[in-house]
Amino acid sequence: MSKKEELEKGKIEFKTFSNQHRLPRLPIPSLEESTTRYLNSLRPLLSSEELARIKQHVKDFIRPGGIGQILQQRLIDVDRISPYNWLDDAWWMKKAYHEWRVPLVVNSNWYIAFIDDPNTPKEYLTHNNGVRPKGQFSEWQIKRAAHIIGRMLDFKELIDTEKLPPDVTRSYPLCMYQYTRCYGVTRIPKPGCDELVYTPHPAPAKYILIIAKNQFYVLDGYDKDGQRYSDGDFEIQLRQIVDDVLKAKHDPPVGVLTADDRDFWAVARENLLKVSPQNRETLTFIENALFAISLDDYSTGVDLDKFIRNMLHGMNAHNRWFDKALSISIESSGRGALNGEHSPCDALIPSIIVDWVMSEPTTLNAPTSGRLTTAPRRIRFVTDEQTLKDIAEAEKRIGPIIADSDAVILQFSEYGTHFIKKIAKCSPDAYMQMVIQLAYFKTHKKVVPTYETGSTRQFLHGRTGTIRTLSVESKSFVEGMESESLTAQEKYNLLQAATKAHSDYTRDVSDGKGCDRHLLGLRLLLREGESHPFFTEPIFAKSQEWLLSTSGLGAGNRLSGSGFGCVFPNGYGINYLTGNNLLKFGIESKYSSTETDSNALRQNIVNALKEMRDICEHVNGIYEKESRL
């Protein structure tokens, strides 16, 4: 019986990691597959003469005995010695993340914002538009933080005991490895290339890092017998932390260093270790903590744009530790979000975790266990003049990055996936991608290379592949939508063709047949003195200038928005959530760019959503909105 037949007959096991041995290895596409897919992606960007020139480079690259064949064999050899995955084992972490020297804040870390807790006292979001006095914490903030801590630990327990059902799509199991790279994981700055610090799964640490007013505390999550403390116990510990930090002498804001250029932070960290043995102990506590909770002594109010900016980068990067895989920030209003370091896992996995965490509201009168025998412990840094200078310089460098970040959020409530499936008759993700394509075309009157994150989790240790959204079909669609000479039926036909092309590409990437990761592997295997016009031709790099970098995270019914920074300074970073009746977009670009405008793009996303609805309803009938989220 084949693997596919076994799965179709219901033989998928239900322990969290029990399907790992069933997962195939990430395949290596043929040279012909990848170069054909690459050439097709260039068609909407190049003239016929330019395309003909590239075709000649491709023909020579893949010829028998040519450099392409040699590189392909080298990649096959790499795969043979890779324990799990030729891409993830050999290169991905380093090339995609750890060799990148720019600050994590805005550039690499993402945010996932939570919906307001249904038990939030009304005055926290209505009085003064939710803006609370600076320098103060709140009782509701403490209660919600305590509840979130408990729920985060409960989810870890599901992973550790393998009671979390394995993720499955189309009756195929998906790799669950990334769930082991969430808790107790921290990125460490090193000159030239960073590292991850983590312990073998399950993470053995029993405590959480609490950050308040730039000071650091250790909060115990379990008693001496390994039993989780109650939410009421966490409230007690958090109140003790708040009471202490309001009266204690404050140490310098060392956490700001995690927002600096990675090489600067690497040097500053080494200096900290030399200043005092206490600093090594403090760093070990921070880096091994299961996750971090930042209690902000302020609130940004009901303005969602201001809120998500705080969740993306904090107030001048204070009161954070951006190197943690999972960091949750909670304002004094009780509003909060997850900020994640991108290298150990992709945002989809933490989004699943926090969506589950938010599925139960905060208990207003959480009971105590009677087992709490320890108090939270403050952990401190010993600093010297060099550390103070490092902090000051880090603040100067990060200030302009934060000031330049034009991050906004859009919540569109007129329709969602119910409409997209029933009336538009499209794949929701493909439809959303065409919304973004049309909005960009409306804003900038051109089409550009577009990256969408595709999942390769059906393979062992699979992470992502590149979906090249821009296609001949998507270009025809956006041009057709802006044409006054086409009928609604003709525009709808173009939408159908564009979404089908996108879905086909998405399926290919999911099946491990995307061209970008394959071509990356081949290029990295070039030896000194080896080159080929296929790689050196400017269009090769130009086709990867993702002026639209996009990603979707599913429905996110308990999430208010999500986002990340743009990849190129004249581009956009766009994340989206697709609920049944609510579509959410997080958009980021740079104020300094004369080419981009987050507000303008946001408005054109609304315009695109409405215009696409109109043509779909004209062809397939008026939509009656369903009440379910």
C-alpha positions as CSV (number, residue, x, y, z in Angstrom):
1,M,0.0,0.0,0.0
2,S,1.4,3.4,-1.0
3,K,1.8,6.3,1.5
4,K,-1.0,8.2,-0.2
5,E,-3.3,5.2,0.0
6,E,-2.5,4.7,3.7
7,L,-3.3,8.3,4.4
8,E,-6.5,8.2,2.4
9,K,-7.6,5.1,4.4
10,G,-7.3,7.1,7.6
11,K,-4.1,5.6,9.0
12,I,-2.8,9.0,10.0
13,E,-1.9,8.8,13.7
14,F,-2.9,11.6,16.0
15,K,0.0,12.1,18.4
16,T,1.7,15.4,17.6
17,F,4.9,14.0,16.2
18,S,3.8,10.5,15.2
19,N,3.6,11.4,11.5
20,Q,7.2,12.7,11.2
21,H,8.5,9.4,10.0
22,R,5.9,9.4,7.2
23,L,7.0,12.7,5.7
24,P,9.0,12.6,2.4
25,R,12.2,14.6,2.0
26,L,12.1,17.9,0.2
27,P,12.6,17.1,-3.5
28,I,15.1,18.6,-5.9
29,P,13.3,19.8,-9.0
30,S,14.8,19.2,-12.4
31,L,16.8,21.9,-14.1
32,E,14.1,22.0,-16.9
33,E,11.3,22.5,-14.4
34,S,12.9,25.3,-12.5
35,T,14.2,27.2,-15.5
36,T,10.9,27.0,-17.3
37,R,9.1,28.3,-14.2
38,Y,11.6,31.1,-13.9
39,L,11.2,32.1,-17.5
40,N,7.5,32.1,-17.2
41,S,7.7,34.5,-14.2
42,L,9.7,36.9,-16.3
43,R,7.2,37.3,-19.1
44,P,5.1,40.1,-17.6
45,L,8.4,42.0,-16.8
46,L,10.4,41.8,-20.0
47,S,10.2,42.6,-23.7
48,S,10.3,39.8,-26.2
49,E,13.9,40.7,-27.1
50,E,15.0,40.6,-23.4
51,L,13.2,37.3,-22.9
52,A,14.9,35.8,-26.0
53,R,18.3,36.8,-24.5
54,I,17.5,35.1,-21.2
55,K,16.3,32.0,-23.0
56,Q,19.7,31.7,-24.6
57,H,21.4,31.9,-21.2
58,V,19.0,29.2,-19.9
59,K,19.6,26.9,-22.9
60,D,23.4,27.1,-22.3
61,F,23.0,26.7,-18.5
62,I,21.0,23.4,-18.7
63,R,22.8,21.8,-21.7
64,P,24.3,18.4,-21.2
65,G,27.7,18.7,-19.5
66,G,27.1,22.3,-18.8
67,I,27.5,24.1,-15.5
68,G,23.9,23.7,-14.6
69,Q,24.2,19.9,-14.8
70,I,27.3,20.0,-12.6
71,L,25.6,22.2,-10.0
72,Q,22.6,19.9,-10.0
73,Q,24.7,16.9,-9.2
74,R,26.4,18.8,-6.4
75,L,23.0,19.6,-5.0
76,I,22.0,15.9,-5.2
77,D,25.2,15.1,-3.3
78,V,24.3,17.7,-0.6
79,D,20.9,16.1,-0.3
80,R,22.4,12.6,0.2
81,I,24.4,13.8,3.2
82,S,21.7,16.0,4.7
83,P,20.0,14.3,7.6
84,Y,16.6,15.9,7.0
85,N,16.3,18.5,4.3
86,W,18.9,19.7,1.8
87,L,17.8,23.3,2.1
88,D,17.1,23.6,5.9
89,D,20.1,21.6,7.0
90,A,22.7,23.3,4.7
91,W,21.7,26.9,4.1
92,W,18.3,28.3,4.9
93,M,18.8,29.6,8.5
94,K,22.1,31.2,7.6
95,K,21.3,32.7,4.2
96,A,17.7,33.8,4.9
97,Y,18.3,35.1,8.5
98,H,21.4,34.7,10.5
99,E,23.9,36.3,8.0
100,W,21.6,39.3,7.6
101,R,23.3,42.1,9.7
102,V,20.5,44.7,9.8
103,P,18.5,45.2,13.0
104,L,15.8,42.6,13.7
105,V,13.3,45.3,14.6
106,V,11.0,46.2,11.7
107,N,13.3,44.4,9.2
108,S,12.9,40.8,10.3
109,N,10.6,40.4,13.3
110,W,6.9,40.2,12.8
111,Y,3.9,41.1,15.0
112,I,0.6,39.3,15.5
113,A,-2.0,41.5,17.4
114,F,-4.7,40.0,19.5
115,I,-8.4,41.0,19.5
116,D,-9.6,42.8,22.7
117,D,-10.5,40.4,25.5
118,P,-14.3,40.2,25.7
119,N,-14.0,40.7,29.5
120,T,-12.1,44.0,29.1
121,P,-13.7,46.6,31.4
122,K,-15.3,49.2,29.2
123,E,-13.5,52.2,30.7
124,Y,-10.1,50.8,29.5
125,L,-11.0,51.3,25.9
126,T,-13.5,54.2,26.1
127,H,-12.1,56.7,28.6
128,N,-9.8,59.2,26.8
129,N,-10.0,56.9,23.7
130,G,-8.1,54.2,25.6
131,V,-5.0,56.3,26.2
132,R,-4.0,55.8,29.8
133,P,-1.5,57.9,31.9
134,K,2.1,57.1,31.1
135,G,4.3,55.5,33.8
136,Q,1.4,53.4,35.2
137,F,0.5,49.8,35.0
138,S,-3.1,48.5,35.5
139,E,-4.9,45.8,37.3
140,W,-6.6,44.6,34.1
141,Q,-3.2,44.5,32.3
142,I,-1.9,42.2,35.1
143,K,-5.0,40.0,34.9
144,R,-4.7,39.6,31.1
145,A,-1.0,39.0,31.3
146,A,-1.5,36.3,33.9
147,H,-4.2,34.6,31.8
148,I,-2.0,34.7,28.7
149,I,1.0,33.2,30.6
150,G,-1.2,30.3,31.8
151,R,-2.6,29.6,28.3
152,M,0.9,29.8,26.7
153,L,2.1,27.2,29.2
154,D,-1.0,25.0,28.5
155,F,-0.2,25.0,24.8
156,K,3.4,24.0,25.6
157,E,2.0,21.1,27.6
158,L,0.0,20.0,24.6
159,I,3.2,19.9,22.5
160,D,5.3,18.3,25.1
161,T,2.8,15.5,25.8
162,E,2.0,15.1,22.1
163,K,-1.7,15.9,22.7
164,L,-1.7,18.5,20.0
165,P,-3.2,16.9,16.9
166,P,-0.8,17.0,14.0
167,D,-1.6,19.6,11.3
168,V,-3.0,18.1,8.2
169,T,-4.0,19.4,4.8
170,R,-5.7,17.6,1.9
171,S,-5.4,14.4,4.0
172,Y,-1.6,14.7,4.1
173,P,0.2,15.3,7.4
174,L,2.4,18.3,7.8
175,C,5.8,18.6,9.5
176,M,5.4,19.6,13.2
177,Y,9.1,20.3,13.8
178,Q,8.7,24.1,14.0
179,Y,6.5,23.6,17.1
180,T,9.7,22.5,18.9
181,R,11.4,25.8,18.0
182,C,9.0,28.2,19.7
183,Y,9.5,27.9,23.5
184,G,12.9,28.5,25.1
185,V,14.5,29.7,21.8
186,T,16.6,32.8,21.4
187,R,18.8,34.3,18.7
188,I,22.3,35.2,19.7
189,P,24.3,37.9,17.9
190,K,27.7,36.7,16.5
191,P,30.0,38.6,14.2
192,G,29.0,37.8,10.6
193,C,26.4,35.2,11.4
194,D,24.1,34.7,14.4
195,E,23.2,31.5,16.2
196,L,20.2,30.1,17.9
197,V,20.3,29.0,21.5
198,Y,17.8,26.3,22.5
199,T,17.7,23.1,24.5
200,P,16.6,19.7,23.2
201,H,12.8,19.4,23.0
202,P,10.9,19.7,25.3
203,A,12.4,23.0,26.6
204,P,13.3,22.3,30.2
205,A,13.0,25.9,31.5
206,K,10.2,26.4,34.0
207,Y,10.1,30.2,34.0
208,I,9.0,33.2,31.9
209,L,10.9,36.4,31.4
210,I,9.0,39.5,32.4
211,I,10.2,43.0,31.2
212,A,8.8,46.1,32.9
213,K,10.3,49.6,32.6
214,N,13.3,48.1,30.9
215,Q,14.0,45.9,34.0
216,F,14.1,42.1,33.9
217,Y,12.4,39.6,36.1
218,V,12.1,35.8,36.3
219,L,8.6,34.5,37.0
220,D,8.1,30.9,37.9
221,G,5.6,29.0,35.9
222,Y,5.6,25.8,37.9
223,D,5.9,24.6,41.5
224,K,8.6,22.2,42.7
225,D,6.6,19.2,41.6
226,G,6.2,20.5,38.1
227,Q,2.6,21.6,38.4
228,R,1.6,24.8,36.6
229,Y,0.7,27.7,38.8
230,S,-2.8,29.1,38.5
231,D,-3.7,32.3,36.8
232,G,-4.3,33.8,40.3
233,D,-0.7,32.8,41.2
234,F,0.6,34.6,38.2
235,E,-1.4,37.7,39.1
236,I,0.3,37.7,42.5
237,Q,3.8,37.4,41.0
238,L,3.1,40.1,38.4
239,R,1.8,42.5,41.1
240,Q,5.0,41.9,43.0
241,I,7.0,42.7,39.9
242,V,5.0,45.9,39.3
243,D,5.3,47.0,42.9
244,D,9.1,46.4,42.8
245,V,9.8,48.1,39.5
246,L,7.8,51.2,40.5
247,K,10.1,51.8,43.5
248,A,13.4,50.2,42.5
249,K,16.4,51.9,41.1
250,H,16.5,51.3,37.4
251,D,19.4,49.8,35.4
252,P,20.1,51.1,31.9
253,P,17.9,49.8,29.1
254,V,20.1,46.9,28.0
255,G,17.3,45.4,25.9
256,V,17.7,48.2,23.4
257,L,20.9,46.5,22.2
258,T,18.8,43.7,20.7
259,A,17.3,46.2,18.3
260,D,20.7,47.3,17.0
261,D,22.7,46.2,14.0
262,R,23.7,42.6,14.6
263,D,27.4,43.1,14.5
264,F,27.2,46.0,16.9
265,W,25.1,44.0,19.3
266,A,27.5,41.1,19.0
267,V,30.4,43.3,20.1
268,A,28.3,44.9,22.9
269,R,27.2,41.4,24.1
270,E,30.8,40.3,24.4
271,N,31.6,43.4,26.3
272,L,28.8,42.7,28.7
273,L,30.2,39.2,29.3
274,K,33.6,40.7,30.2
275,V,32.3,43.3,32.6
276,S,30.9,40.8,35.2
277,P,30.2,37.1,35.6
278,Q,26.7,38.3,36.7
279,N,26.0,39.3,33.2
280,R,26.5,35.8,31.8
281,E,24.0,34.5,34.4
282,T,21.5,37.2,33.5
283,L,21.9,36.5,29.8
284,T,21.4,32.8,30.4
285,F,18.2,33.4,32.3
286,I,16.9,35.6,29.5
287,E,17.9,33.3,26.7
288,N,16.6,30.1,28.2
289,A,13.3,31.6,29.3
290,L,10.3,29.9,27.7
291,F,9.0,33.3,26.3
292,A,8.9,36.9,27.3
293,I,6.1,39.2,28.5
294,S,6.7,42.9,28.2
295,L,4.4,45.0,30.4
296,D,4.2,48.5,28.9
297,D,3.5,51.3,31.4
298,Y,1.4,53.2,28.8
299,S,-1.3,52.5,26.1
300,T,-1.6,53.8,22.6
301,G,-5.4,53.9,22.7
302,V,-8.0,52.7,20.3
303,D,-6.1,53.9,17.2
304,L,-5.1,50.6,15.6
305,D,-2.2,52.1,13.6
306,K,-0.5,53.4,16.7
307,F,-1.2,50.2,18.5
308,I,0.4,47.9,15.9
309,R,3.4,50.2,15.6
310,N,4.0,49.8,19.3
311,M,3.7,46.0,18.9
312,L,6.1,46.1,15.9
313,H,8.9,48.1,17.5
314,G,7.9,49.5,20.9
315,M,8.6,53.0,22.0
316,N,12.1,53.6,20.6
317,A,12.7,49.8,21.0
318,H,12.5,50.1,24.8
319,N,11.1,47.4,27.1
320,R,11.7,44.5,24.7
321,W,14.1,41.7,24.0
322,F,13.8,41.2,20.2
323,D,16.0,38.1,20.1
324,K,13.4,35.9,21.8
325,A,11.5,33.6,19.5
326,L,8.2,34.5,21.3
327,S,7.7,37.9,23.0
328,I,4.3,39.2,24.1
329,S,3.8,42.9,24.7
330,I,0.8,44.1,26.8
331,E,-0.1,47.7,27.1
332,S,-1.7,49.1,30.3
333,S,-5.1,49.0,28.5
334,G,-4.8,45.2,28.2
335,R,-4.2,45.3,24.5
336,G,-1.4,43.0,23.3
337,A,0.4,41.3,20.5
338,L,3.1,38.7,19.9
339,N,6.4,39.8,18.4
340,G,8.4,37.0,16.9
341,E,12.1,36.5,15.8
342,H,11.7,35.0,12.4
343,S,14.6,32.5,12.1
344,P,13.5,29.5,14.2
345,C,10.0,29.2,12.8
346,D,7.6,30.9,10.4
347,A,4.8,33.2,11.7
348,L,2.1,30.7,10.9
349,I,3.0,28.4,13.8
350,P,3.0,31.1,16.5
351,S,-0.3,32.4,15.0
352,I,-1.8,29.0,15.6
353,I,-0.5,29.1,19.2
354,V,-1.8,32.6,20.1
355,D,-5.2,32.0,18.3
356,W,-5.6,29.1,20.6
357,V,-4.5,31.1,23.6
358,M,-7.1,33.8,22.8
359,S,-9.9,31.3,22.5
360,E,-10.7,31.6,26.2
361,P,-11.3,35.0,27.8
362,T,-9.5,36.2,30.9
363,T,-11.0,35.1,34.2
364,L,-11.9,38.2,36.2
365,N,-11.5,36.5,39.6
366,A,-8.9,33.8,38.9
367,P,-8.3,31.6,42.0
368,T,-5.0,31.0,43.5
369,S,-3.6,27.5,44.0
370,G,-2.3,27.8,47.5
371,R,1.0,26.3,46.2
372,L,2.9,29.5,45.4
373,T,6.0,29.5,47.6
374,T,8.4,31.5,45.5
375,A,8.5,35.2,44.5
376,P,9.7,36.6,41.2
377,R,13.3,37.4,41.0
378,R,14.9,40.5,39.5
379,I,17.8,39.7,37.2
380,R,20.3,42.6,36.6
381,F,23.1,43.6,34.4
382,V,26.4,45.2,35.6
383,T,27.2,47.9,33.1
384,D,30.3,50.0,32.4
385,E,30.9,53.1,30.4
386,Q,31.2,51.1,27.2
387,T,27.8,49.5,27.7
388,L,26.2,52.9,28.3
389,K,27.8,54.2,25.2
390,D,26.6,51.1,23.2
391,I,23.1,51.7,24.4
392,A,23.1,55.4,23.5
393,E,24.5,54.6,20.0
394,A,22.0,51.8,19.5
395,E,19.2,54.3,20.4
396,K,20.5,56.7,17.8
397,R,20.7,54.0,15.1
398,I,17.3,52.5,15.8
399,G,15.5,55.8,16.1
400,P,15.5,56.6,12.4
401,I,14.5,53.1,11.5
402,I,11.4,53.3,13.7
403,A,10.6,56.8,12.6
404,D,10.8,55.7,8.9
405,S,8.4,52.8,9.3
406,D,5.0,53.6,7.8
407,A,3.0,50.8,9.3
408,V,-0.8,50.7,9.0
409,I,-3.6,48.2,9.4
410,L,-6.9,47.6,7.5
411,Q,-9.9,45.7,8.7
412,F,-12.4,45.3,5.9
413,S,-15.8,44.0,7.2
414,E,-18.0,44.1,4.0
415,Y,-17.2,40.5,3.0
416,G,-14.7,37.7,3.5
417,T,-14.1,34.1,2.4
418,H,-17.8,33.2,2.4
419,F,-18.2,35.6,-0.5
420,I,-15.0,34.7,-2.2
421,K,-15.9,31.0,-2.3
422,K,-19.6,31.3,-3.0
423,I,-19.9,34.3,-5.3
424,A,-16.4,35.0,-6.7
425,K,-15.8,31.2,-6.9
426,C,-12.1,31.6,-6.3
427,S,-9.5,30.3,-3.9
428,P,-9.5,32.8,-1.0
429,D,-5.7,33.2,-1.0
430,A,-5.5,33.6,-4.8
431,Y,-8.2,36.2,-4.6
432,M,-6.4,38.1,-1.9
433,Q,-3.3,38.1,-4.0
434,M,-5.2,39.6,-6.9
435,V,-6.6,42.3,-4.6
436,I,-3.0,43.3,-3.7
437,Q,-2.0,43.2,-7.3
438,L,-4.9,45.4,-8.3
439,A,-4.3,47.8,-5.4
440,Y,-0.7,48.2,-6.3
441,F,-1.5,48.8,-9.9
442,K,-4.0,51.4,-9.0
443,T,-1.4,53.1,-6.8
444,H,1.7,52.9,-9.0
445,K,0.4,52.2,-12.5
446,K,2.8,49.3,-13.0
447,V,3.3,45.6,-12.0
448,V,6.3,44.4,-10.0
449,P,7.9,41.2,-8.8
450,T,5.8,39.8,-6.0
451,Y,6.8,37.3,-3.3
452,E,4.2,35.3,-1.4
453,T,5.2,32.8,1.3
454,G,4.3,29.3,0.3
455,S,4.4,26.3,2.6
456,T,6.5,23.2,2.1
457,R,5.5,21.6,5.4
458,Q,4.4,18.4,3.7
459,F,8.1,17.6,3.7
460,L,10.3,16.7,6.6
461,H,11.6,20.0,8.2
462,G,10.0,21.9,5.3
463,R,9.4,25.6,5.8
464,T,8.7,27.8,2.9
465,G,9.0,28.3,-0.9
466,T,8.5,31.4,-3.0
467,I,5.2,31.9,-4.9
468,R,5.9,34.3,-7.7
469,T,2.5,36.0,-7.7
470,L,3.1,38.2,-10.7
471,S,2.2,36.3,-13.9
472,V,1.0,37.0,-17.4
473,E,-2.5,36.3,-16.2
474,S,-2.3,38.6,-13.1
475,K,-1.0,41.4,-15.3
476,S,-3.8,40.9,-17.8
477,F,-6.3,41.0,-14.9
478,V,-5.1,44.3,-13.3
479,E,-4.9,46.0,-16.7
480,G,-8.3,44.7,-17.6
481,M,-9.9,45.9,-14.4
482,E,-8.7,49.4,-15.1
483,S,-10.0,49.3,-18.7
484,E,-13.3,51.0,-19.4
485,S,-13.8,48.9,-22.6
486,L,-14.2,45.5,-21.0
487,T,-17.5,44.1,-19.7
488,A,-18.0,42.7,-16.2
489,Q,-18.0,39.2,-17.6
490,E,-14.7,39.8,-19.4
491,K,-13.1,41.2,-16.2
492,Y,-14.5,38.2,-14.2
493,N,-13.0,35.8,-16.8
494,L,-9.6,37.5,-16.3
495,L,-10.0,37.2,-12.5
496,Q,-10.7,33.5,-12.9
497,A,-7.6,33.0,-15.1
498,A,-5.4,34.9,-12.8
499,T,-6.5,33.1,-9.7
500,K,-6.2,29.7,-11.4
501,A,-2.6,30.5,-12.5
502,H,-1.8,31.5,-8.9
503,S,-3.4,28.4,-7.4
504,D,-1.4,26.2,-9.8
505,Y,1.8,28.0,-8.8
506,T,1.0,27.7,-5.1
507,R,0.4,23.9,-5.5
508,D,3.7,23.5,-7.3
509,V,5.5,25.3,-4.5
510,S,3.7,23.2,-1.9
511,D,4.9,20.1,-3.8
512,G,8.5,21.3,-3.6
513,K,8.7,22.4,-7.2
514,G,9.2,26.1,-6.7
515,C,12.2,27.6,-8.6
516,D,13.6,30.1,-6.2
517,R,14.9,27.8,-3.4
518,H,16.3,25.4,-6.1
519,L,18.1,28.1,-7.9
520,L,19.5,29.5,-4.6
521,G,20.9,26.1,-3.8
522,L,22.6,25.8,-7.3
523,R,24.0,29.3,-7.0
524,L,25.5,28.7,-3.6
525,L,27.3,25.6,-5.0
526,L,29.3,27.7,-7.5
527,R,33.0,27.4,-6.7
528,E,35.7,30.0,-6.9
529,G,36.2,30.9,-10.6
530,E,32.9,29.5,-11.7
531,S,30.1,31.7,-13.0
532,H,27.4,31.8,-15.7
533,P,25.4,34.6,-17.3
534,F,22.2,32.8,-16.1
535,F,23.1,34.1,-12.6
536,T,25.0,37.3,-13.5
537,E,22.4,38.6,-15.9
538,P,20.9,41.7,-14.0
539,I,17.4,40.4,-14.5
540,F,18.1,37.4,-12.2
541,A,18.5,39.7,-9.3
542,K,15.9,42.2,-10.5
543,S,13.3,39.5,-10.7
544,Q,13.9,38.9,-6.9
545,E,13.5,42.6,-5.9
546,W,10.2,41.9,-4.1
547,L,8.6,45.3,-4.1
548,L,5.6,43.4,-2.9
549,S,6.5,41.0,-0.1
550,T,3.3,39.2,1.0
551,S,2.1,36.4,3.3
552,G,-1.2,35.1,4.6
553,L,-1.9,33.5,8.0
554,G,-5.3,31.9,7.6
555,A,-8.5,33.2,9.2
556,G,-7.1,34.6,12.5
557,N,-10.6,35.1,14.0
558,R,-9.0,36.0,17.4
559,L,-6.3,38.2,15.9
560,S,-6.8,41.8,15.1
561,G,-4.0,42.1,12.6
562,S,-0.5,41.0,11.6
563,G,2.4,42.4,9.7
564,F,6.1,42.8,9.0
565,G,8.5,45.2,7.4
566,C,9.1,45.6,3.7
567,V,12.0,43.8,2.1
568,F,13.1,46.7,-0.2
569,P,13.0,50.4,0.9
570,N,10.8,51.3,-2.1
571,G,8.4,48.4,-1.6
572,Y,5.7,47.1,0.8
573,G,5.4,44.3,3.4
574,I,1.9,43.0,3.5
575,N,0.4,40.3,5.7
576,Y,-3.3,39.3,5.7
577,L,-5.9,37.3,7.6
578,T,-8.9,35.9,5.8
579,G,-12.0,35.4,8.0
580,N,-15.4,34.4,6.8
581,N,-16.7,38.0,6.9
582,L,-13.6,40.0,7.8
583,L,-10.4,40.6,5.9
584,K,-7.4,42.1,7.7
585,F,-4.3,43.6,6.1
586,G,-1.1,44.8,7.8
587,I,0.9,47.1,5.5
588,E,4.4,48.5,6.0
589,S,6.5,50.8,3.8
590,K,9.0,53.6,4.4
591,Y,8.2,57.3,4.8
592,S,11.5,58.1,3.2
593,S,10.6,56.5,0.0
594,T,9.1,58.8,-2.6
595,E,7.6,55.8,-4.4
596,T,5.5,54.3,-1.6
597,D,2.6,55.3,0.6
598,S,1.0,52.9,3.0
599,N,-2.2,54.9,3.4
600,A,-2.7,55.2,-0.4
601,L,-2.2,51.5,-0.8
602,R,-4.6,50.8,2.0
603,Q,-7.3,52.9,0.4
604,N,-6.7,51.2,-3.0
605,I,-7.0,47.8,-1.3
606,V,-10.5,48.9,-0.2
607,N,-11.2,50.1,-3.7
608,A,-10.0,46.8,-5.2
609,L,-12.1,44.8,-2.8
610,K,-15.2,46.7,-3.7
611,E,-14.6,46.7,-7.5
612,M,-13.8,43.0,-7.5
613,R,-17.0,42.3,-5.5
614,D,-19.0,44.3,-8.0
615,I,-17.9,42.3,-11.1
616,C,-18.4,39.0,-9.2
617,E,-21.9,39.9,-8.2
618,H,-22.7,41.2,-11.6
619,V,-21.8,37.8,-13.0
620,N,-22.9,35.4,-10.2
621,G,-25.5,37.3,-8.3
622,I,-25.8,39.4,-5.2
623,Y,-24.2,38.1,-2.0
624,E,-26.2,37.8,1.2
625,K,-23.7,38.2,4.0
626,E,-23.7,35.3,6.5
627,S,-23.6,36.1,10.2
628,R,-20.8,33.8,11.3
629,L,-17.2,35.1,11.6
